[in-house]
Amino acid sequence: MTRKTVYDCSIIEMPRIENEAGNITPVQGKDNLPFEVKRVFYLYDIPGGEARGAHAHSECHQFLIAAGGSFEVVLDDGKNKRTVTLNRPYYGLHIPPGIWAAEQGFSSGSICLVLASHKYDEADYIRSYEEFLTYKKI
């Protein structure tokens, strides 16, 4: 297994079709992303000051988009931390497996859109930070 670091997480600019009546950003699986999308979900109505996420995946890739508003993603590979701000609906953050990620600092009315490479599987989640460090062999 290649150990991923926070520097393997990348911001990807999505295509934009601009129109006076409103813009469109299409997502066409592997045409736009480094994986095929198998699941889509979104977080919304997040109270001020709340954080979400705070877990890692052993197999699943995720792509996070601020579909509305803004929020920060704190990335952690067990040795390095990096914080990325998402605030435009045509930019997204690719998070490969093996990275601890937590979302925080949600603006009022923000929406976090998540595109995932795998269907939901609880066994793929690493929810304890101590377990994450063991998984990373740190």
C-alpha positions in Angstrom: 0.0 0.0 0.0 1.3 3.4 -0.9 0.9 5.8 2.0 -1.1 8.8 0.9 -0.2 12.2 2.4 -2.2 15.4 2.6 -0.3 16.5 -0.5 -2.0 13.8 -2.5 -5.3 15.6 -1.9 -5.9 18.0 -4.8 -8.2 20.8 -5.7 -9.8 20.2 -9.1 -11.5 22.9 -11.1 -14.7 21.6 -12.7 -15.9 22.7 -16.1 -18.3 25.7 -16.1 -20.9 26.5 -18.7 -21.7 30.1 -18.1 -25.0 31.6 -19.0 -26.8 34.8 -18.1 -29.6 32.8 -16.6 -27.2 30.8 -14.4 -24.2 28.6 -14.6 -24.0 24.8 -14.9 -21.1 22.6 -13.8 -21.4 19.0 -15.2 -19.8 16.1 -13.4 -19.2 13.1 -15.8 -17.5 10.5 -13.7 -14.0 9.7 -14.8 -14.1 12.6 -17.3 -13.8 15.1 -14.4 -12.7 13.0 -11.5 -10.0 10.4 -10.7 -12.6 7.8 -9.9 -16.1 6.6 -11.0 -18.9 7.9 -8.8 -20.9 5.3 -7.0 -22.6 7.4 -4.4 -23.7 11.0 -3.9 -24.8 12.7 -0.7 -24.8 16.2 0.8 -24.7 17.8 4.1 -26.9 20.9 4.9 -28.6 22.7 7.8 -25.4 22.4 9.8 -25.6 24.6 12.9 -22.9 27.3 13.4 -19.8 26.0 15.1 -20.5 22.3 14.3 -17.9 20.1 12.6 -18.6 17.0 10.4 -16.6 14.2 9.0 -13.7 13.4 11.3 -12.9 10.0 9.8 -10.9 8.3 7.1 -11.7 5.6 4.5 -9.6 2.5 3.7 -10.8 2.2 0.1 -13.3 5.0 -0.8 -12.2 8.2 -2.6 -14.3 11.3 -1.9 -14.7 14.5 -3.8 -16.1 17.5 -1.8 -17.7 20.5 -3.3 -19.1 23.6 -1.6 -22.4 23.6 -3.6 -23.5 26.6 -1.5 -21.6 28.8 1.0 -18.2 27.8 2.3 -16.4 25.5 4.8 -12.9 24.3 5.6 -11.6 20.8 5.3 -8.8 19.8 7.7 -6.7 17.0 6.1 -4.4 14.8 8.2 -2.2 12.0 7.1 -1.0 11.2 10.6 2.2 13.3 10.3 1.1 16.4 8.4 -2.0 18.6 8.5 -3.4 20.9 5.8 -6.5 23.0 5.8 -8.3 23.7 2.5 -11.2 26.2 2.2 -13.9 25.4 -0.3 -16.1 28.3 -1.3 -16.8 28.0 -5.1 -19.2 25.5 -6.6 -16.9 24.7 -9.5 -13.9 23.7 -7.4 -13.8 20.4 -5.5 -11.3 18.6 -3.2 -10.3 15.1 -4.0 -9.5 13.1 -0.9 -8.0 9.6 -1.6 -8.3 6.7 0.9 -6.1 6.8 4.0 -6.5 10.5 4.8 -8.3 11.7 7.9 -10.7 14.5 7.0 -12.9 16.8 9.0 -15.2 19.6 7.8 -15.6 22.8 9.9 -16.3 26.5 9.8 -19.5 26.1 7.8 -21.0 29.4 6.7 -24.8 30.0 7.1 -26.8 28.0 4.5 -23.8 26.1 3.3 -24.1 22.8 1.4 -21.3 20.2 1.2 -21.8 17.9 -1.8 -19.9 14.6 -1.6 -19.2 12.3 -4.6 -17.8 8.9 -3.5 -16.1 6.1 -5.3 -17.9 3.4 -3.3 -21.4 2.7 -2.0 -21.9 3.0 1.7 -20.0 0.4 3.7 -19.5 0.9 7.4 -16.5 -1.5 7.3 -14.6 1.0 5.1 -14.8 3.8 7.7 -12.0 4.5 10.2 -13.8 6.5 12.8 -11.3 6.5 15.7 -8.1 8.6 15.3 -6.1 6.1 17.3 -7.3 3.3 14.9 -6.3 5.6 12.0 -2.8 6.0 13.3 -2.5 2.2 13.6 -3.8 1.9 10.1 -1.2 4.3 8.9 1.4 2.4 11.0 2.4 5.6 12.8 
